[in-house]
Amino acid sequence: MTSPVSVSFAETDLDALAEAPGRVAVFVPSDGRLSPSARRVNRLTKGALTRMVERGALDKLKPGDLITLAWPSGLAAEALDVVVLARNATVEESRRAGVALGRVKGDKALLVLGDPLRHPVDVLLGAVLRAYEFTTHKTAETKPAGGLTLMVGNPAAIEAAAGPVLSVAEGVFLTRDLVNEPANHLTTTEFAARIATMADLGLKISVLEEKDMAKLGMGALLSVGHGSISPSKLVVMEWQGGAKGEAPLALVGKGVIFDTGGISMKPAAGMEDMTMDMGGAGVVTGVMHILARRKAQANVVGLVGLVENMVSDRATRPGDVVTSMKGDTIEVINTDAEGRLVLADVLWYAQEKYKPRGIIDLATLTGAIIIGLGHETAGVFSNDDALCKAFLKAAEAEGEAAWRMPMGAVYDEKLASQIADMRNVGGGREAGSITAAQFLKRFVRADMPWVHLDIAGVASVKADTPYAPKGASGWGVMALNRLVAEMIEPG
């Protein structure tokens, strides 16, 4: 995982504050009423903060906005970052304040004066998440991160509270690293190998190879990888932190490490972005990392189908008929609708093998969801109101936008085939994300609570998001971690 910034904690110390190198950050409410910490900074800087307030510098700023004073008088630091944040700030406002600090962090040591903060750990999370950079393949020498120190009156207590939160950031970074990684580096074999290292955290890792999946009848998943030299794999991560014998929650991820579209080839423009088509598998991997790191008191199993959709003389053709593990036959109309073929077999395997209490799958599945919801919101499809509402609640709490989409039998008619049990796509462009969800629903038992998350628009984006630079966002990792904590874990 890319580690953008080291974090430490220190006792509030006026002398240390005056001599701190790099940058110093202080929080000031928009009404200008300075906290004891801010008053200390104000005295050291000979009234710089009161002058800002008196001259209306904060009047038009929102919570989380930042003003930088260069080479402030009375401080050894080369910059003083003044962040607007009320004493009664919400969790989201606190995280956004941290984001502002993460944006300016760079290679300079950052001392954050944290008294009083209502949500100091959330400020820290925002700063750490936004400081992320993916520099693995840059050859230019990069300056080491300067580190972030939170100066508070009770550093030991804040450090203890920050532990689980920083493990969440680790899981987000793992997901971002995987999604950002080029496909010639993150092959199916390499992806499986990286997951295997997570056994050190206490996860039970197992890998089904092509011969294993063939014996199970996973013809849908295997058909996607026929054209690639990279072997298809199904990797399973089991976390047994709950009661023995208690049914697990199953998380299923689409892991197409690169998608040419197969014989139904995509246009050349933008095809380089298809390294992110394993985003669902990346999210599942990040969540399982968090659960193991924080020793979650829950039983959860993560399953990721890893394939590469390439063109060759062995590739699946439009018009071919493949047989799923369930036994249903599928007429492949469009080989670029490959993710649902992967998920069909993994969903069925998850139910047959683990008898889960519910299933949530994630996939960069359709361009149609981007047309409908843009790059800001994921599409949510479900057969179970309770599980769906629980996820939406968790996603809202973590600021990861999601919207429930409709489903219905009328959309099934679009999947009818003359020569097989179903087609892998509907008959036209309309309702593409819904017909994809209806396809997946056929591989979910009627009594199995299920949520499908179409993350095609949110997994990797072309512009900065509040918590990440452009590229992989890590969307869904925090929401699913919260869902497990709120829905399954005791207390």
Secondary structure, 3 states (H helix, E strand, C coil): CCCCCCEEEEECCHHHHHHCCCEEEEEECCCCCCCHHHHHHHHHCCCHHHHHHHCCCCCCCCCCCEEEEECCCCCCCCEEEEEECCCCCCHHHHHHHHHHHHHHCCCCCEEEECCCCCCHHHHHHHHHHHCCCCCCCCCCCCCCCCCEEEEECCHHHHHHHHHHHHHHHHHHHHHHHHHHCCCCCCCHHHHHHHHHHHHHHCCEEEEECHHHHHHHCCHHHHHHCCCCCCCCEEEEEEEECCCCCCCCEEEEEEEEEEECCCCCCCCCCCHHHHHHHHHHHHHHHHHHHHHHHCCCCCEEEEEEEEEEECCCCCCCCCCCEEECCCCCEEECCCCCCCHHHHHHHHHHHHHHHHCCCEEEEEECCCCHHHHHHCCCCEEEEECCHHHHHHHHHHHHHCCCCEEECCCCHHHHHHHCCCCCCEECCCCCCCCHHHHHHHHHHCCCCCCCCEEEEECCCCCEECCCECCECCEECCCCHHHHHHHHHHHCCCC
